[in-house]
């Protein structure tokens, strides 16, 4: 778990530093951007150690949720529309919308569990 946290932190920190370089249009040196992107979150992590893992947990829940919950519904709707060659009627949309409703219910349930 320590190595996963460390590598995620480094990858995020350096990509954020690159974004800061673009944001500040070279007015801030690379070392300043790294300090903003890596040192400040690291100091925050010393005072609240579980914050980074909690943020990864929340980001993973929503990222995987979109990938596993919303994308299949959109794929089903598109394939059905292309196969029929016309707009779908409500009866043909009911199955994917039921799947989407169930997914949203579970996502809301998980979100409430975070707090």
JONOR-V889109 format. One record per residue. RES is the residue in one small letter. PHI is phi in whole degrees, -180 to 180 (NA if undefined). PSI is psi in whole degrees, -180 to 180 (999 if undefined). NEAR is the number of other ideal C-beta (glycine too) atoms within 12 Angstrom. Layout:
<<RES/PHI/PSI/NEAR> <RES/PHI/PSI/NEAR>>
//
This chain:
<<x/NA/-35/12> <x/-65/-43/11> <x/-69/-36/9> <x/-64/-43/15> <x/-64/-44/24> <x/-64/-46/17> <x/-68/-37/14> <x/-64/-41/23> <x/-64/-44/26> <x/-65/-46/20> <x/-62/-45/17> <x/-65/-43/23> <x/-62/-46/27> <x/-72/-34/20> <x/-69/-37/18> <x/-67/-36/23> <x/-63/-41/28> <x/-63/-39/19> <x/-65/-38/17> <x/-65/-37/26> <x/-61/-45/22> <x/-67/-38/15> <x/-66/-45/16> <x/-87/2/17> <x/50/50/9> <x/66/11/12> <x/-78/-20/12> <x/-115/133/19> <x/-65/161/14> <x/-57/-41/19> <x/-64/-36/14> <x/-67/-40/19> <x/-66/-40/27> <x/-66/-39/24> <x/-62/-43/19> <x/-65/-40/25> <x/-85/-28/28> <x/-112/-47/27> <x/-71/-45/19> <x/-62/-47/19> <x/-64/-32/25> <x/-66/-42/23> <x/-63/-42/14> <x/-61/-38/16> <x/-66/-30/23> <x/-67/-34/13> <x/-87/-27/12> <x/-136/82/14> <x/-62/-31/14> <x/-87/0/15> <x/-66/-40/19> <x/-69/-44/27> <x/-65/-36/20> <x/-66/-41/18> <x/-64/-40/22> <x/-64/-38/22> <x/-64/-45/22> <x/-66/-45/20> <x/-64/-39/17> <x/-67/-37/19> <x/-63/-47/24> <x/-76/-37/21> <x/-64/-49/17> <x/-69/-32/19> <x/-64/-42/25> <x/-65/-43/19> <x/-67/-41/16> <x/-97/-13/19> <x/-111/-42/26> <x/-92/-42/24> <x/-60/-44/19> <x/-60/-37/20> <x/-64/-45/27> <x/-64/-37/20> <x/-66/-44/18> <x/-61/-46/23> <x/-62/-42/24> <x/-68/-44/16> <x/-64/-42/16> <x/-63/-42/23> <x/-65/-40/18> <x/-70/-37/13> <x/-68/-38/12> <x/-82/-25/15> <x/72/21/9> <x/-152/174/10> <x/-69/145/12> <x/-79/143/21> <x/-88/169/11> <x/-59/-39/11> <x/-61/-36/12> <x/-79/-19/18> <x/-92/-12/22> <x/-62/-43/17> <x/-61/-55/18> <x/-62/-36/27> <x/-69/-32/21> <x/-67/-41/16> <x/-62/-43/23> <x/-65/-40/26> <x/-64/-41/18> <x/-64/-42/18> <x/-61/-45/26> <x/-64/-37/19> <x/-61/-47/16> <x/-66/-39/19> <x/-64/-42/24> <x/-65/-41/18> <x/-60/-45/15> <x/-65/-37/20> <x/-64/-43/16> <x/-63/-33/11> <x/-66/-23/13> <x/-70/-26/16> <x/-107/999/9>>
//
